[in-house]
């Protein structure tokens, strides 16, 4: 591999890095107070990892909702069933088994810190569980009047508005003569984004809600959106009533097995949680996010018959699609080139693609669950209102074409004395197969390992598949993942993984079978309850086309390397400081690019008044888009920001959150990017003719 170019001789840059390092080490010596932020940090890392692996806009609403419901309805850890314990997302299968065996042998756990005595647990794990469990007596958060859901249920109303303050190309005024030539050069609506969400919940028994969203550029109460918002979503849900485990009318997400046959919600792959690659969900859950295409709409239920559970679902909705040909009389599509995913309908062509294609989905899941094992069978049938006709590129040769298809799969999980194994196999009748097999073992009290092998054939159709993999789609891939975590000394945790993969058929921008690998290594040092340091190395190598002599192409290696140092510490009960230095490098043929990011976070809780302040100041310098750096940013509740730091400049944001009363919360957020080497930001109709980009966001929550 070619050597990385050394950092450019820039005295200002070197001084900044040295000052930052000396500053963080000096401040760290003054730590004395404790604030438990591990659970939040884990979620941030998962979101950041997911964003760096996908260009899709991520919506973590379901994850945050699960944690919020669990915090409001904590689990009695001494009497909980296996299915209840599986809601504790931070525990793996081995830890769940170990916990149940400990209680069976030693009796009820009397203190949260007794959890450290359970084989496979440590102090960090015990502290992560504190918000979600209770040990003795009855749940103090449980309402006495369980037969009065309308009176004692919880209502929430969110109202959010946000926009980019600078003028963008798509909102500029143009003469009609120019718009006649290119009508897609201008958005049909304003640059404001609006979001409204109402939700009602009575424990986990009854829930219903409505979500509405207008994206920037979309018409609002005019044009095709005479009813206001561009997207509406709603659901009605009941749970755990007689034999009905779940019943949903409206919008929902079915998630089964390991995601090969059916998993419509967000799924995590490789991340800093190197052991958590297995999926444990086997359910149908309500949908309240804002992805406008990848969900189910109709009817779904799960019937609990004791050991077996049967889930049935039917969905019928319209989705966005790029139409090749329209019927001139009925104005229905005759053929489709691709399904359009972003759900943004601001230009005439985007509006035309909105809800252009009918989609019908139906199927079932049959599952048998015991404490130590699980077996499931899932079937999904899908049908579209017009045939999908992909382009004739070779890499598309085995893609789904036509109007209908199906998948059937089987999954299992088996818990062993010091570990567990799991797997799933899925098949498109008449086409391809997909298979994965994984496991996790506690080799020693301080050493755990996890592995996963997958083999997805090139002609497998991954419609509503979302299993572990290197590619964004579960097809044309084989690979082996191995992850491990161990504690060589007290307060030090070392974790890492290696993933080796290959693609037997062609891919986009890869005109031959290819292969690659990725490794990840992280050390976490907890010097005290208030101070945590993190050092991370990550390298990935793949193959990609490069033009040699036109029109000839050849495939060469591209390598991306990342290094990160992060320090988090608590100065006082009201003040948290967090710093990060990250460097990335990219090599492809004669291209040797690099970039860095430095930021300082300040999280301040004003104790005398109900006000929280979050501030970041960041400097970044990247040579190209290939060296962009993703970093999680704190945002208003149910909104998520993981921007790509790209170019050269400064980015900062300030967020204020105030719980004005027990019924009213208010968030205000201002984020600003200032480039120092460009006088233009963005591309196409999103171009800003200037070096600065400012986003303002406000959100109100009413609870009643």
C-alpha positions in Angstrom: 0.0 0.0 0.0 1.3 3.4 -0.8 2.4 5.5 2.2 0.1 8.3 3.4 1.2 11.8 2.6 2.4 13.5 5.8 0.5 16.5 7.2 1.1 19.7 5.3 3.5 22.1 6.9 0.9 24.4 8.3 2.1 26.1 11.5 -1.4 27.3 12.5 -2.8 23.7 12.3 0.0 22.2 14.3 -0.3 24.9 17.0 -4.1 24.3 17.3 -3.6 20.5 17.8 -0.9 21.0 20.4 -3.0 23.5 22.3 -6.0 21.2 22.2 -4.0 18.2 23.5 -2.4 20.2 26.4 -5.7 21.8 27.3 -7.6 18.5 27.6 -4.9 16.8 29.7 -4.7 19.8 32.0 -8.4 20.0 32.6 -8.7 16.2 33.1 -6.7 16.3 36.3 -9.5 18.3 38.1 -12.3 15.8 37.8 -14.2 15.0 41.0 -18.0 14.6 40.3 -20.0 11.8 38.6 -22.6 12.0 35.8 -23.6 8.8 34.1 -23.8 9.4 30.4 -22.7 5.9 29.1 -26.1 4.9 27.8 -26.4 8.1 25.8 -22.9 7.7 24.5 -23.6 4.2 23.3 -26.7 5.4 21.3 -24.7 8.2 19.8 -22.0 5.8 18.6 -24.5 3.5 17.0 -26.2 6.4 15.2 -22.8 7.8 14.0 -21.7 4.4 12.8 -25.0 3.9 10.9 -24.7 7.3 9.2 -21.1 6.7 8.0 -22.2 3.5 6.3 -25.2 4.9 4.5 -26.2 8.0 2.5 -29.8 7.5 3.6 -31.3 10.1 6.0 -31.6 8.2 9.3 -34.5 8.4 11.6 -33.9 6.9 15.0 -37.4 7.6 16.4 -38.2 4.0 17.0 -35.0 3.4 19.0 -35.6 6.5 21.2 -39.2 5.6 21.7 -38.3 2.1 22.9 -35.9 3.5 25.5 -38.4 6.2 26.6 -41.2 3.6 27.1 -38.7 1.3 29.0 -37.6 4.2 31.2 -41.3 5.0 32.0 -42.1 1.3 32.6 -39.0 -0.3 34.1 -38.7 -4.0 34.4 -38.7 -5.9 37.7 -35.5 -7.7 37.0 -36.0 -10.5 39.6 -39.4 -11.6 38.2 -39.2 -10.6 34.5 -39.7 -13.2 31.8 -37.1 -13.8 29.1 -39.1 -11.8 26.6 -39.3 -8.9 29.0 -35.5 -9.0 29.7 -34.8 -8.9 26.0 -36.1 -5.3 26.0 -32.9 -4.4 27.8 -31.0 -3.6 24.6 -27.6 -3.4 26.2 -27.6 -7.1 27.3 -26.6 -9.9 24.9 -28.1 -13.4 25.0 -25.3 -14.8 27.1 -25.8 -12.1 29.8 -29.5 -12.7 29.8 -29.0 -16.4 30.4 -26.3 -15.7 33.1 -28.7 -13.3 34.9 -31.5 -15.8 35.0 -29.2 -18.6 36.2 -27.8 -16.3 38.9 -31.2 -15.4 40.3 -32.3 -19.1 40.2 -29.2 -20.1 42.2 -28.8 -17.2 44.6 -32.3 -15.7 44.9 -33.4 -12.2 44.2 -30.9 -9.5 43.4 -31.0 -6.9 46.3 -28.9 -4.1 44.8 -28.1 -2.8 41.3 -24.4 -3.2 42.1 -24.9 -6.8 43.0 -25.3 -7.2 39.2 -21.5 -7.0 39.0 -21.3 -10.4 40.6 -23.3 -12.0 37.7 -20.9 -13.8 35.3 -20.4 -11.6 32.2 -21.4 -8.3 33.9 -19.3 -5.4 35.0 -19.8 -2.1 36.6 -20.5 -0.3 33.4 -23.2 -2.8 32.4 -24.8 -2.4 35.8 -24.9 1.4 35.5 -26.4 1.2 32.0 -29.4 -0.7 33.4 -30.2 1.7 36.2 -32.9 3.8 34.3 -34.7 0.7 33.0 -35.0 -1.7 36.0 -36.3 -1.9 39.6 -35.6 -4.6 42.2 -38.1 -4.7 45.0 -41.8 -4.0 45.5 -44.0 -2.6 42.8 -43.1 -0.3 39.9 -43.5 3.2 41.4 -44.3 4.6 38.0 -47.3 2.3 37.5 -50.6 4.1 37.7 -53.1 2.7 40.2 -56.2 3.1 38.0 -55.4 0.5 35.4 -59.0 0.5 34.1 -59.0 4.2 33.2 -56.7 4.6 30.1 -58.4 7.7 28.8 -57.9 9.5 32.1 -54.5 8.2 33.0 -52.9 7.8 29.6 -50.1 10.1 28.4 -50.5 12.6 25.5 -47.6 14.3 23.7 -47.8 16.9 21.0 -44.6 18.0 19.1 -44.4 21.0 16.8 -41.2 21.7 15.0 -40.0 24.2 12.4 -36.6 24.6 10.8 -34.9 26.1 7.7 -31.6 27.2 6.1 -31.4 30.9 6.4 -29.2 31.6 3.4 -30.9 31.6 -0.1 -30.4 28.5 -2.1 -30.5 28.1 -5.9 -33.9 26.4 -5.9 -35.6 29.3 -4.2 -34.3 32.1 -6.4 -36.6 33.9 -8.7 -36.2 33.2 -12.5 -37.9 34.5 -15.6 -40.7 32.3 -16.9 -38.7 31.7 -20.1 -36.0 29.9 -18.1 -38.5 27.9 -16.0 -40.2 26.8 -19.1 -36.9 25.3 -20.3 -36.1 23.7 -17.0 -39.0 23.6 -14.6 -37.0 21.4 -12.1 -34.6 24.3 -11.4 -37.0 25.7 -8.8 -38.7 24.3 -5.7 -42.5 24.6 -5.6 -42.6 25.5 -1.9 -40.8 27.4 0.8 -37.5 26.5 2.4 -39.2 25.8 5.8 -39.5 22.3 7.1 -42.5 21.6 9.4 -43.1 18.6 11.6 -46.1 17.8 13.8 -46.6 14.7 15.8 -49.3 13.7 18.3 -49.1 10.5 20.3 -51.1 8.9 23.1 -49.9 6.0 25.2 -51.4 4.1 28.1 -48.5 2.0 29.5 -47.9 -0.7 26.8 -51.6 -1.5 26.4 -52.9 1.1 24.1 -51.4 3.7 21.8 -52.3 5.8 18.8 -50.7 8.6 17.0 -50.4 10.9 14.0 -47.2 12.2 12.3 -47.1 14.9 9.6 -44.1 16.4 7.8 -43.4 18.9 5.1 -39.8 18.9 3.8 -38.0 22.0 2.5 -39.2 23.0 -1.0 -42.5 21.1 -0.8 -45.8 23.0 -1.2 -47.8 23.6 1.9 -51.6 24.0 1.7 -51.3 24.6 -2.1 -50.7 22.7 -5.3 -50.6 18.9 -4.8 -50.7 19.4 -1.0 -54.1 21.1 -0.5 -54.5 19.3 2.8 -51.3 20.9 4.2 -48.4 18.5 4.8 -46.8 16.4 2.2 -46.7 13.2 4.3 -49.1 11.9 6.9 -48.7 8.7 9.0 -50.8 7.2 11.7 -51.5 4.1 13.7 -53.8 2.6 16.4 -52.2 -0.2 18.6 -53.3 -2.4 21.4 -51.0 -4.9 23.2 -51.2 -7.8 25.7 -55.0 -8.1 25.8 -56.2 -11.7 26.1 -54.4 -13.7 23.4 -53.6 -10.6 21.3 -50.0 -9.7 21.9 -50.1 -6.9 19.3 -52.8 -5.5 17.0 -52.0 -2.5 14.8 -54.2 -0.7 12.3 -52.4 1.9 10.2 -48.6 2.2 9.8 -46.3 -0.4 11.3 -42.9 -2.1 10.9 -42.5 -5.9 11.0 -39.1 -7.1 12.1 -38.3 -10.8 12.3 -35.3 -13.1 12.6 -31.9 -11.7 11.5 -33.4 -9.4 8.9 -32.8 -11.6 5.8 -36.5 -12.3 5.0 -38.2 -9.3 6.6 -36.9 -6.3 8.5 -38.5 -3.0 7.6 -37.1 -0.8 10.3 -33.7 0.6 10.9 -30.9 -1.9 11.4 -27.4 -1.6 12.7 -24.4 -3.3 11.4 -20.7 -2.8 12.3 -20.2 -0.3 15.1 -18.2 0.2 18.3 -20.5 -2.3 20.0 -18.5 -5.1 18.4 -20.4 -8.0 20.1 -23.9 -6.8 19.3 -24.3 -8.0 15.7 -27.2 -10.3 16.4 -30.8 -9.1 16.1 -33.1 -10.0 18.9 -36.4 -8.4 17.8 -39.2 -10.6 16.6 -42.2 -8.4 16.6 -44.6 -6.0 14.8 -44.3 -2.5 16.1 -46.0 0.8 15.4 -44.5 3.2 13.0 -44.1 6.9 13.8 -41.0 7.9 11.9 -40.8 10.0 8.7 -39.4 7.7 6.1 -42.1 8.1 3.5 -41.6 4.7 1.6 -40.0 2.0 3.8 -42.9 1.0 6.1 -46.1 -1.1 6.0 -49.6 0.4 6.0 -52.7 -1.7 6.7 -53.3 -4.4 9.3 -51.1 -6.5 11.5 -51.5 -8.7 14.5 -49.5 -11.2 16.7 -51.5 -13.9 18.5 -49.8 -15.5 21.5 -50.8 -19.2 21.7 -48.4 -20.0 24.5 -45.1 -21.3 23.1 -46.1 -20.6 19.5 -46.8 -17.1 18.2 -48.4 -16.3 14.9 -48.1 -12.9 13.2 -50.2 -11.9 10.2 -49.8 -8.7 8.2 -51.3 -7.1 5.1 -50.1 -3.8 3.6 -51.3 -1.7 0.7 -49.9 1.7 0.0 -48.4 3.9 -2.8 -44.7 4.5 -3.0 -42.5 6.9 -4.9 -41.0 5.6 -8.2 -39.2 6.8 -11.3 -41.7 6.2 -14.1 -40.5 5.2 -17.6 -43.9 5.3 -19.3 -47.4 6.6 -18.4 -50.8 5.4 -19.7 -52.1 8.5 -21.5 -55.7 7.8 -20.6 -55.6 6.6 -17.0 -52.3 8.3 -16.1 -51.2 5.2 -14.4 -47.6 4.0 -14.8 -46.9 1.3 -17.4 -43.3 0.7 -16.4 -40.9 1.7 -13.6 -37.1 2.1 -13.8 -36.5 2.3 -10.0 -38.1 2.9 -6.6 -37.4 6.4 -5.4 -36.4 6.5 -1.7 -35.7 10.0 -0.3 -39.4 11.1 -0.1 -38.7 14.7 -1.0 -41.3 16.2 -3.4 -40.2 19.8 -4.1 -39.7 20.0 -7.9 -42.2 19.1 -10.6 -40.4 15.8 -11.5 -40.3 14.8 -7.8 -44.0 15.6 -7.4 -44.7 13.5 -10.5 -42.9 10.5 -8.9 -44.7 10.9 -5.6 -47.0 7.9 -4.9 -46.6 6.7 -8.5 -46.5 3.0 -7.7 -49.0 0.7 -5.9 -47.3 -1.7 -3.5 -49.1 -4.7 -1.8 -47.3 -6.7 0.8 -48.7 -9.6 2.9 -47.3 -12.6 4.8 -46.9 -14.3 8.1 -44.4 -15.3 10.8 -44.7 -18.4 12.9 -42.4 -18.4 16.0 -41.8 -20.8 18.9 -40.0 -19.2 21.9 -38.6 -20.8 25.0 -36.0 -19.4 27.4 -33.1 -21.2 25.7 -34.2 -21.4 22.1 -36.2 -19.7 19.3 -37.4 -21.0 15.9 -39.2 -18.8 13.4 -40.6 -19.1 9.9 -41.3 -16.0 7.8 -43.0 -15.5 4.5 -43.3 -12.2 2.5 -45.2 -11.7 -0.7 -44.9 -8.5 -2.7 -46.7 -7.1 -5.7 -46.4 -3.8 -7.6 -48.9 -2.0 -9.8 -46.5 -1.8 -12.8 -43.5 -3.8 -13.9 -40.0 -2.8 -12.6 -37.6 -2.7 -15.6 -34.0 -2.1 -14.5 -31.3 -0.7 -16.9 -29.3 -3.2 -18.9 -26.0 -2.6 -17.1 -24.3 -5.9 -16.3 -24.2 -5.1 -12.6 -28.1 -5.0 -12.7 -28.4 -8.4 -14.4 -29.8 -10.3 -11.5 -31.9 -7.5 -9.9 -35.6 -8.0 -9.3 -37.8 -7.3 -12.4 -41.5 -7.7 -12.9 -44.5 -7.1 -10.8 -44.5 -9.8 -8.1 -42.3 -12.0 -6.0 -42.0 -13.7 -2.7 -39.5 -14.7 0.0 -39.6 -17.5 2.6 -37.1 -18.0 5.4 -36.3 -19.7 8.7 -34.3 -18.4 11.6 -33.2 -19.9 14.9 -31.4 -19.0 18.1 -30.0 -21.4 20.7 -28.5 -20.4 24.0 -25.6 -22.5 25.4 -24.0 -22.6 28.8 -21.4 -19.9 28.0 -22.7 -18.5 24.7 -25.2 -18.7 21.9 -25.6 -19.4 18.2 -28.1 -18.1 15.8 -28.8 -18.0 12.1 -31.3 -17.5 9.2 -31.8 -18.8 5.7 -34.0 -17.1 3.1 -35.0 -17.9 -0.4 -36.8 -16.3 -3.4 -38.6 -19.2 -5.1 -37.1 -19.6 -8.5 -34.2 -17.2 -7.8 -31.5 -16.9 -5.1 -30.6 -17.8 -1.5 -29.2 -15.9 1.4 -27.7 -17.4 4.5 -26.1 -16.2 7.7 -24.7 -18.0 10.8 -23.4 -16.3 13.9 -22.5 -16.8 17.5 -21.2 -15.2 20.6 -19.2 -16.8 23.5 -17.9 -15.7 26.8 -14.5 -17.4 26.8 -13.5 -15.9 30.1 -15.2 -13.5 32.5 -13.1 -10.7 31.0 -13.1 -11.9 27.4 -16.0 -12.3 24.9 -16.0 -13.0 21.2 -18.6 -12.8 18.4 -18.6 -14.1 14.8 -20.9 -14.0 11.8 -20.6 -15.7 8.4 -22.9 -14.6 5.6 -23.4 -15.8 2.0 -25.9 -13.8 -0.1 -26.2 -15.0 -3.7 -26.2 -12.5 -6.6 -29.7 -13.3 -7.6 -31.3 -13.0 -4.2 -33.9 -10.2 -4.1 -33.5 -8.3 -0.8 -36.8 -6.5 -0.8 -37.4 -5.4 2.8 -34.2 -7.2 3.9 -32.0 -5.5 6.3 -29.5 -8.0 7.6 -25.8 -7.6 8.5 -23.6 -6.9 5.6 -21.0 -4.7 4.0 -23.2 -3.6 1.1 -26.4 -1.5 1.5 -28.3 -4.5 -0.1 -28.2 -8.1 1.1 -27.1 -9.7 -2.2 -24.0 -10.6 -4.1 -21.8 -10.9 -0.9 -20.0 -13.4 1.2 -18.1 -12.5 4.3 -16.8 -13.4 7.8 -16.9 -11.1 10.8 -15.1 -11.6 14.0 -15.4 -9.2 17.0 -13.9 -9.4 20.5 -13.8 -7.4 23.7 -11.6 -8.0 26.7 -10.5 -6.2 29.9 -6.7 -6.8 30.3 -6.5 -4.6 33.4 -9.0 -2.9 35.6 -10.6 0.3 34.0 -9.3 -0.6 30.5 -11.5 -2.2 27.8 -10.2 -3.2 24.4 -12.5 -4.1 21.6 -12.2 -4.7 17.9 -13.3 -6.5 14.9 -12.1 -7.7 11.5 -14.5 -8.2 8.6 -13.4 -10.0 5.4 -15.8 -9.8 2.4 -16.1 -10.5 -1.3 -18.6 -9.7 -4.1 -18.8 -12.6 -6.6 -20.6 -10.5 -9.2 -20.2 -7.0 -10.5 -21.3 -3.9 -8.5 -21.9 -0.3 -9.4 -18.5 1.2 -10.4 -16.9 -2.2 -10.0 -16.7 -4.0 -13.3 -15.3 -7.3 -12.0 -15.7 -9.6 -9.0 -14.1 -7.9 -6.0 -13.1 -8.3 -2.4 -12.0 -6.3 0.6 -11.6 -6.2 4.3 -12.0 -3.9 7.3 -10.5 -3.8 10.8 -11.4 -1.8 13.8 -9.7 -1.4 17.2 -10.7 0.7 20.1 -9.4 1.2 23.7 -11.6 2.7 26.4 -9.9 3.9 29.6 -12.0 4.9 32.5 -9.7 6.7 34.9 -12.5 7.6 37.3 -16.3 7.8 37.3 -15.9 11.2 35.7 -13.2 10.7 33.1 -13.2 8.4 30.0 -10.7 8.3 27.2 -11.1 6.6 23.9 -8.6 5.8 21.2 -9.8 4.3 17.9 -8.2 3.0 14.7 -10.1 1.8 11.6 -9.1 0.8 8.2 -11.1 -0.4 5.2 -9.9 -1.6 1.8 -12.1 -2.3 -1.2 -11.8 -2.4 -5.0 -13.2 0.1 -7.5 -13.0 1.0 -11.1 -10.6 3.6 -12.5 -10.3 4.7 -16.1 -6.9 3.8 -17.5 -7.1 4.8 -21.2 -10.6 5.7 -22.4 -12.8 3.7 -22.9 -10.9 1.0 -20.9 -11.3 0.6 -17.2 -9.5 -1.4 -14.6 -10.2 -2.2 -11.0 -7.8 -1.1 -8.3 -7.7 -0.9 -4.5 -9.1 2.1 -2.5 -8.2 2.4 1.2 -9.7 4.5 3.9 -8.0 5.0 7.3 -9.4 6.7 10.4 -7.9 7.5 13.7 -9.7 9.1 16.6 -9.0 10.3 20.2 -11.8 11.4 22.4 -11.9 12.6 26.0 -15.1 13.0 28.0 -15.1 14.4 31.6 -17.3 16.0 34.2 -16.0 19.2 35.7 -19.0 19.5 38.1 -22.6 18.2 38.5 -23.6 20.9 36.0 -20.8 20.9 33.5 -19.5 18.2 31.0 -16.7 18.7 28.5 -16.0 16.5 25.6 -13.2 16.7 23.0 -12.4 14.8 19.9 -9.5 14.8 17.4 -10.0 12.7 14.3 -7.9 12.2 11.2 -8.8 10.3 8.0 -6.9 9.3 4.9 -7.9 8.1 1.5 -5.8 6.3 -1.1 -6.8 5.3 -4.6 -4.1 5.0 -7.3 -2.4 8.3 -7.5 -4.9 9.9 -5.1 -3.7 10.5 -1.6 -6.2 12.7 0.3 -6.5 13.4 4.0 -8.6 15.3 6.5 -9.0 16.1 10.1 -11.7 17.3 12.6 -11.2 18.8 16.0 -14.1 19.8 18.2 -14.9 20.9 21.8 -18.3 20.2 23.3 -19.7 22.0 26.3 -22.8 20.6 28.0 -24.0 22.8 30.8 -27.0 22.1 33.1 -28.1 25.3 34.9 -29.3 23.9 38.2 -31.1 27.0 39.5 -33.4 27.3 36.5 -34.7 24.5 34.1 -32.2 25.2 31.3 -29.7 22.9 29.5 -27.1 24.3 27.1 -25.2 22.3 24.5 -22.4 24.0 22.5 -19.9 22.7 19.9 -17.0 24.5 18.2 -15.3 22.4 15.5 -12.5 23.0 13.0 -12.1 20.7 10.0 -10.1 20.4 6.8 -10.6 17.6 4.3 -9.1 17.3 0.8 -12.1 15.7 -0.8 -15.5 14.1 -0.3 -13.7 10.7 0.2 -12.1 12.1 3.4 -15.3 13.4 4.9 -15.8 12.8 8.6 -19.1 12.1 10.3 -19.8 13.3 13.8 -22.9 13.0 15.9 -24.5 16.3 17.0 -27.0 16.8 19.8 -30.4 17.8 18.4 -33.9 18.4 19.5 -35.9 15.3 20.7 -36.8 12.9 17.8 -34.5 14.8 15.4 -31.1 13.5 14.4 -28.0 15.3 13.0 -24.9 13.4 11.9 -23.4 15.8 9.3 -20.5 15.0 7.1 -17.7 17.5 7.9 -16.3 18.3 4.4 -14.0 21.0 3.0 -12.1 23.4 5.1 -13.8 25.6 7.7 -15.5 26.0 11.1 -18.8 24.5 12.3 -20.5 25.4 15.5 -23.9 24.9 17.0 -25.8 26.0 20.1 -28.9 24.2 21.5 -31.0 25.3 24.4 -33.5 23.1 26.1 -35.9 24.2 28.9 -38.5 22.2 30.7 -40.7 25.3 31.4 -43.0 23.1 33.4 -43.9 19.4 33.8 -46.1 19.9 30.7 -44.0 22.1 28.4 -40.6 21.6 26.9 -38.9 24.0 24.5 -35.8 23.5 22.3 -34.0 26.1 20.2 -31.0 25.1 18.0 -28.7 27.2 15.8 -26.0 25.5 13.6 -23.6 27.3 11.4 -20.9 26.2 8.9 -18.4 28.7 7.6 -16.0 27.5 4.8 -12.7 29.3 4.4 -11.6 27.8 1.0 -14.9 28.0 -0.9 -17.4 30.7 -1.9 -20.1 28.2 -2.7 -21.8 25.4 -0.6 -23.8 22.5 -2.0 -24.7 21.6 -5.5 -27.5 21.7 -8.0 -30.6 23.5 -6.8 -29.4 23.3 -3.2 -26.4 25.5 -4.0 -25.7 28.5 -1.6 -23.7 31.3 -3.3 -21.6 32.1 -0.3 -19.3 30.5 2.2 -21.7 30.2 5.1 -24.7 28.0 5.9 -26.9 28.6 8.9 -29.8 26.3 10.1 -32.3 27.4 12.7 -34.6 24.9 14.5 -37.3 25.3 17.1 -39.4 22.6 18.8 -42.2 22.6 21.3 -43.5 19.6 23.3 -46.7 19.6 25.2 -47.5 16.8 27.6 -51.0 16.4 29.1 
